[in-house]
Amino acid sequence: MIIFILGVFIGIFSIWPGIISGNSRKCFYNILKDGSDGNVNFNTILQINPNYLLQIKNEKNIYFKILLIGDSCFRKF
């Protein structure tokens, strides 16, 4: 079981290396918190790369939307 949990953490860190950074997590939580009510501030939109904005808008699955938000926050350095 410990090997499985360790593998999950190593996998997440290898896919999203910025997850360790406090600023990246703050970006992720701010986007989720701001967009949860359906209204998004202009400052929040500026935090996301335009390519990700188009992909997030066109995606119907909520799980993939959260993955795209994670990509936009955790993969930038």
Buried (B, 14 or more C-beta within 10 A) or exposed (E): EEEEEEEEEEEEEEEBEBBEBEEBBEBBEBBBEBBEEEEEEEEBEEBBBEEBEEBBEEBEEEEEBBBBBBBBBBBBE
